[in-house]
Amino acid sequence: MTDERAPETQPGPGAEPEGAVGVGPWPGGPDAWPDDPHFDPVLLAEGDRRNVVDSYRYWSMDAIIADLDERRHPFHVAIENWQHDMNIGSIVRTANAFLAEAVHIIGRRRWNRRGAMVTDRYQHVIHHEDVAAFAAWAAERELPIVAIDNVEGSVPLDRSDLPERCVLIFGQEGPGLSPEALAAASSVVEITQYGSTRSLNASAAAAVVMYDWARRYAPSPS
């Protein structure tokens, strides 16, 4: 949403001209710094150019993570990583935006973080060697696994009984979910499409499903 207020009426310390990213050093120098443990002295001194919401400006990374941990939503996101999928970073970024409890990488431990835009620093990311290890982790916590794939027998997302506590698992761009992942799932959901393409981009599909989960269960942000 674009803020259409005049620059001189916009609140907040360290305000800078239109077009500047983030905020500069806290005005007034160290003597004017807020007496609050959430704030990072380095950011107060040098400015905060991170991709964070305004309410977290000048906060330390640990303080932001601790605050997010108090509010995380009870759904998880899992991604199979057999082919070093370039979409994983974007999915992590979306999981952060919708405040997922954690992101699970199944398969290769290494993944391309470029698309995450540093959000992986604030998002819990857990690695599982294979689907069996991931499924055992979910079963131990009684978390149903919901597979997202347009295969035979899948239920349209808008008509599905999406659980509040669950793990949403997404497959590789192209081949989709592995047979092992589909077998581990308690339900399979697909996104209704209306054009000629067979499937959605993996990161786009993840965003659609996470938004639908939030529409059903997430409280309105303050």
C-alpha positions as CSV (number, residue, x, y, z in Angstrom):
1,M,0.0,0.0,0.0
2,T,1.4,3.4,-0.9
3,D,1.5,6.1,1.8
4,E,0.2,9.2,0.2
5,R,0.8,11.6,3.1
6,A,3.2,14.5,2.5
7,P,6.8,13.7,3.5
8,E,6.8,16.3,6.2
9,T,3.8,14.7,7.9
10,Q,5.2,11.2,7.9
11,P,6.2,10.1,11.5
12,G,9.3,8.4,12.7
13,P,12.8,9.4,13.5
14,G,15.5,9.3,10.9
15,A,13.0,10.2,8.1
16,E,14.7,10.8,4.7
17,P,13.6,12.2,1.3
18,E,11.3,10.2,-0.9
19,G,13.0,7.4,-2.6
20,A,15.5,6.6,0.1
21,V,15.4,3.0,1.3
22,G,15.0,2.5,5.1
23,V,16.1,5.2,7.5
24,G,19.3,7.0,8.4
25,P,21.0,7.4,11.8
26,W,18.7,8.2,14.7
27,P,18.6,12.1,14.9
28,G,20.3,13.8,17.7
29,G,23.2,11.4,18.2
30,P,23.8,8.9,21.0
31,D,22.3,11.2,23.7
32,A,18.9,11.0,22.0
33,W,18.9,7.2,21.5
34,P,15.9,5.4,23.0
35,D,16.5,3.5,26.2
36,D,15.1,0.1,25.0
37,P,16.9,-3.2,24.7
38,H,15.2,-4.0,21.4
39,F,17.3,-1.3,19.6
40,D,20.7,-2.1,18.1
41,P,23.3,0.6,18.8
42,V,25.0,0.0,15.4
43,L,21.7,0.6,13.5
44,L,20.9,3.7,15.6
45,A,24.3,5.1,14.7
46,E,24.5,4.1,11.0
47,G,20.9,3.8,10.0
48,D,18.7,0.9,9.1
49,R,18.5,-0.1,5.4
50,R,17.0,-3.6,5.9
51,N,13.9,-5.0,4.3
52,V,11.8,-4.9,7.5
53,V,8.5,-3.3,8.4
54,D,8.6,0.1,10.0
55,S,7.8,-1.2,13.5
56,Y,11.1,-3.1,13.5
57,R,13.3,-0.2,12.4
58,Y,16.5,-0.1,14.4
59,W,15.6,-3.3,16.2
60,S,18.4,-6.0,16.5
61,M,17.9,-9.2,14.6
62,D,17.6,-11.2,17.8
63,A,14.9,-8.9,19.1
64,I,12.9,-9.2,15.8
65,I,13.1,-13.0,15.9
66,A,12.0,-13.1,19.5
67,D,9.0,-10.9,18.7
68,L,8.1,-13.1,15.7
69,D,8.4,-16.2,17.8
70,E,5.7,-15.0,20.1
71,R,3.2,-14.6,17.1
72,R,4.1,-17.3,14.6
73,H,1.2,-19.1,13.0
74,P,0.7,-22.8,13.5
75,F,1.4,-23.9,9.9
76,H,4.7,-25.1,8.5
77,V,6.0,-25.1,4.9
78,A,8.1,-27.9,3.4
79,I,9.9,-28.0,0.1
80,E,11.5,-30.9,-1.7
81,N,15.0,-30.0,-2.8
82,W,16.3,-32.8,-5.1
83,Q,17.3,-30.5,-8.0
84,H,18.5,-27.4,-6.2
85,D,15.2,-25.6,-7.1
86,M,15.6,-21.8,-7.6
87,N,12.1,-21.2,-6.1
88,I,13.1,-22.2,-2.6
89,G,14.3,-18.7,-1.7
90,S,11.1,-17.1,-2.8
91,I,9.1,-19.6,-0.9
92,V,11.1,-18.9,2.3
93,R,10.4,-15.1,1.8
94,T,6.7,-15.8,1.4
95,A,6.7,-18.0,4.5
96,N,8.2,-15.1,6.4
97,A,5.6,-12.7,5.1
98,F,2.8,-15.0,6.3
99,L,4.6,-15.8,9.6
100,A,4.9,-19.6,9.1
101,E,6.2,-21.5,12.1
102,A,9.1,-22.9,10.1
103,V,10.3,-23.9,6.7
104,H,11.5,-27.4,6.0
105,I,14.0,-28.3,3.3
106,I,13.8,-32.0,2.3
107,G,16.7,-33.5,0.4
108,R,19.8,-31.4,-0.4
109,R,20.9,-29.2,2.5
110,R,22.2,-26.4,0.2
111,W,19.6,-24.2,-1.4
112,N,19.8,-20.9,-3.4
113,R,19.2,-18.1,-0.8
114,R,19.1,-15.2,-3.3
115,G,15.3,-15.2,-3.6
116,A,14.9,-15.1,0.1
117,M,16.2,-11.5,0.2
118,V,17.7,-12.2,3.7
119,T,14.4,-13.2,5.2
120,D,15.9,-16.6,6.1
121,R,17.7,-14.8,8.9
122,Y,14.3,-14.2,10.6
123,Q,12.6,-17.5,9.6
124,H,13.3,-20.9,11.2
125,V,14.6,-23.3,8.5
126,I,14.9,-27.0,9.3
127,H,16.6,-29.6,7.1
128,H,15.5,-33.3,6.7
129,E,17.6,-35.8,4.8
130,D,14.6,-37.4,3.1
131,V,10.9,-37.7,3.1
132,A,10.9,-40.5,5.6
133,A,12.7,-38.3,8.2
134,F,10.4,-35.4,7.5
135,A,7.3,-37.6,7.8
136,A,8.6,-39.0,11.1
137,W,9.1,-35.4,12.4
138,A,5.6,-34.4,11.4
139,A,4.0,-37.6,12.9
140,E,5.8,-37.0,16.2
141,R,4.1,-33.6,16.5
142,E,0.8,-34.9,15.1
143,L,1.0,-32.4,12.2
144,P,-1.0,-33.5,9.2
145,I,0.9,-33.2,5.9
146,V,-1.0,-31.4,3.1
147,A,0.5,-32.0,-0.3
148,I,0.1,-29.3,-3.0
149,D,0.0,-30.8,-6.4
150,N,-2.4,-31.2,-9.3
151,V,-2.5,-35.0,-9.5
152,E,-5.4,-37.4,-9.8
153,G,-7.6,-37.3,-6.6
154,S,-6.5,-33.9,-5.5
155,V,-9.1,-31.6,-4.0
156,P,-9.5,-27.9,-5.2
157,L,-8.1,-25.5,-2.6
158,D,-11.3,-23.5,-2.3
159,R,-13.2,-26.7,-1.4
160,S,-10.6,-28.3,0.8
161,D,-10.7,-28.8,4.5
162,L,-7.3,-27.1,5.1
163,P,-6.2,-27.8,8.7
164,E,-5.1,-24.9,11.0
165,R,-2.2,-27.0,12.3
166,C,-0.5,-28.6,9.3
167,V,2.6,-28.8,7.1
168,L,2.1,-27.6,3.5
169,I,4.5,-29.4,1.2
170,F,5.5,-28.3,-2.2
171,G,7.5,-30.1,-4.9
172,Q,10.1,-29.2,-7.5
173,E,9.4,-26.9,-10.4
174,G,8.4,-29.3,-13.2
175,P,8.1,-32.8,-11.8
176,G,6.1,-31.7,-8.7
177,L,6.1,-33.8,-5.6
178,S,7.8,-37.2,-5.4
179,P,5.7,-40.3,-5.0
180,E,7.2,-40.7,-1.5
181,A,5.9,-37.2,-0.5
182,L,2.5,-37.8,-1.9
183,A,2.3,-41.1,0.0
184,A,3.2,-39.4,3.3
185,A,0.5,-36.8,2.9
186,S,-2.9,-37.1,4.6
187,S,-4.5,-35.0,1.8
188,V,-3.6,-33.6,-1.6
189,V,-4.8,-30.1,-2.6
190,E,-4.6,-28.4,-6.0
191,I,-5.1,-24.8,-7.1
192,T,-7.9,-24.3,-9.5
193,Q,-6.6,-22.9,-12.9
194,Y,-8.5,-21.4,-15.8
195,G,-5.9,-21.0,-18.6
196,S,-3.9,-23.3,-20.9
197,T,-0.9,-23.9,-18.7
198,R,-0.7,-27.2,-16.8
199,S,0.8,-25.9,-13.6
200,L,1.8,-22.8,-11.6
201,N,5.3,-21.7,-10.8
202,A,6.2,-23.4,-7.5
203,S,6.8,-20.1,-5.6
204,A,3.5,-18.7,-7.0
205,A,1.6,-21.8,-5.9
206,A,3.1,-21.5,-2.4
207,A,2.0,-17.9,-2.1
208,V,-1.5,-18.7,-3.1
209,V,-1.9,-21.5,-0.6
210,M,-0.3,-19.6,2.3
211,Y,-2.6,-16.6,1.5
212,D,-5.6,-19.0,1.6
213,W,-4.4,-20.4,5.0
214,A,-4.1,-16.8,6.4
215,R,-7.5,-15.8,5.0
216,R,-9.0,-18.7,7.0
217,Y,-7.1,-18.6,10.2
218,A,-4.8,-15.6,10.7
219,P,-6.0,-12.7,12.8
220,S,-6.0,-9.3,11.1
221,P,-2.6,-7.7,11.6
222,S,-2.5,-4.7,14.0
